[in-house]
Amino acid sequence: MKITDVTAHPVTASWNDDPTFGHYLMSSVMIRISTDGPDEGIGEVTLGYFAPEAVAPLVDRFKPMLVGQDPMQIGRLTNSMCDRTRFWSREGAGRSVISGLELALWDLAGKALGVPVCQLLGGAVRDAVPVYASGGPSLWPIERNEQKVASYAELGYRAAKLSHYFHERLSTADRPLTRPEPVDIPHAHLLDRVREMFDMLRHRFGGDFDFALDGHQNAIAQPIEVSEAIEIAETLAPCRLRFYEEPLPYTDLDGYVELRSRSRIPIAGGECLTGLHGFHPLIDRHGVHLVQPDLGFAGGLIETQRIIHHAEGHHIGAALHTGASFGPVLAASWHLAAATTSVRWLERVIAGHTVHDEFMRDRMVVEEGAVATPTAPGLGIRLDGELLDRYRFVRRGARS
């Protein structure tokens, strides 16, 4: 079996399965690796969530390195792509495209052998994978978050991630597809409102429902100082949160180290880091309790395994990031979590449920906060003309 073609397929959809999330258009880029046999592999590039137009030219750059090669040699082909573009693809956009190509190779290998990818990773080490509901920003007024979490509980989730920033959904008849707008709460009162929210939720849902906090600080132009993150962690410690995600920008490594040493809430991070070398400082200096690699950005399955194993050696667990996925990255993360004991959590964005179910052959049915291990061959991904037509790509400038 030889690779005959490599193509990029941008797609766009409205993620509208979470009524508290806000309805707006999202994009991703699927990768198709075709062969001279009956099987093909489908992957996904997380870069496509942010810059979908940039993916296809990079895929074309890697295509000659794959056409004519044996797709079952996943490690060799991935190493070759990395080595031949080392000057510009060690991290960032180039590494994200390599990630999507590598995931497509894994999907192809599993389909060719008729087994799920988790079987190729050594087999499932558990019967079910813990999964949490990722719902974006917290809502204003805070009472709306009780409705938000209740809707997740009805879907079978027993854990949810919220934010210490509040948003209010403002939509109009002529512009319904809008993000929730941030609410300007005075600094002196913001943390009180966050604590009030979690106290309310803990009272409503008790100790059988878990919560996590997303700080989003790597995506903010003026992130908070470590002293503020320490104050947040200390104030919310009695709420027994599972983790505090991205409390600081990754450029503040010393801040992460100090925060972890003082926080009673586990610290998590790493969703936009790439490669083992990108995660090493955070792991080696014990800056987090949980690493959060995104398989469509960090380097693919093999590289993410290396990251997780390196973290294990430092008594650090993993919570896989899937917040940008239309299906393949989520599926790959599901397979990896099924085969890896140190993966504590799998993320799923509730707003994308319908889109996930369209592209994934294995349905993620959540029961008591967990999903059974996947069984479809490969990553269990489908990509046909009907789906590409239904989720036809819309350029950002043309979106309402």
C-alpha positions, 0 to 999 in steps of 0.5 A: 500500500502506497500513499497517492494523495494528501489533501486539505478540506476546510469546513465551517459549522455553527456550534449551537448545541449549547444554548448558553454558549452563543451561536457562532461559526467555527472552522477546522481543516480536515486532512485526507490521505489517500492510497492505492488501496481501499483505505484512506486516513482522516486527520484534523489540524487545530491550526484550522480553528484559528487560521483555516486559510493557512493550512492547505499551502502547508499541507501542499508543502508536506505532500511530496514527503508522503506521496509514494510512501508506505503509510504504515510507517507512521513514526518514520514518516512523521520524523521525516517531515519534522527533520526536513522542515526543522527550521520552521516547523519545530513549533506553531503552525508547521507542527500543527499541520504535521499533527493533523497529517500524523493523525490521518496516518493513524486513522489509515493504519487502524482502518487497514488493520481493522482495529481501533487506534487504541488497540495499536497503542497497546489496548484499552487500560480502562473500560470508560474514560472520564469526560468533562463538559467544556462550556466556555465563559461563565454566564451573567447573571451568575444564577444562569450558571445553575441552568448551564450546569444542569443541562450538562448533568442531564446529558450525563456529565458529572464535571464541567469547566467554567471561567472566572470571567463572566459573559452575557449573551446579547443577540439580535434578530439581524445578528443572531450568530454572536459571541457572548459579550464580556461583563465589566465587573469591578476588580474588587468584586470579581473574585467575590462573584466567582466564589459566589457562583461556585458556592451556589453550584456546589450547594445545588449539585453537591459533591457528586459533580466536579468543577474546574476553572479556566483562566484563559490567560495565554489568550489575553493581551494583558494577563494577570500577575501570579499574585492574582492567580494565587489569590484566585486559587486560595479563595476558591480552594474550599470549593474543591475544584478539580483543576485551574487551567491556564492561570498564567501566560506560558511566558511566565514559567517562574509564575507557574512554579510559584503558583503550583507550590502555593495552590491547593487547587491542581494547576493545569496548562499546555493547550497551545504548546508544541512538542516535547521540548515545548512542554519540558520546562513546565514539566521539569520545573513542576509548573503544573499538576496536569499537562493539557496537550492538544493532539492537533497542535502538539505534534500528534499521537506519538509526540503527545505520548512522549509528553505524557510519559515525560510528565508521568516521570515527574508525577504529573497527570494529563487532561487532554485538550479538544476544544477546537475539534470537529471530530478527529482530534477529539476521537484521537484524544479519546483513543489515547485516553483509553490506552493511557492510565495517567490521562485523568480527563477528556474535554468535550465542548458541548456546543459541538455535539452535533458536529462531532456526531456527524464526523465520528462513527463512535458516538460519545454517549456519556453515562455517569461522567464517562464514555466507553472506550471507542471500537470503530476501526482507526479513529472512527472518522468519516469524511464524505462529499455530503459532509463537505457540502453540508459544512462548506467552508465560509471565510471569516470575512464572509461570516455574519 
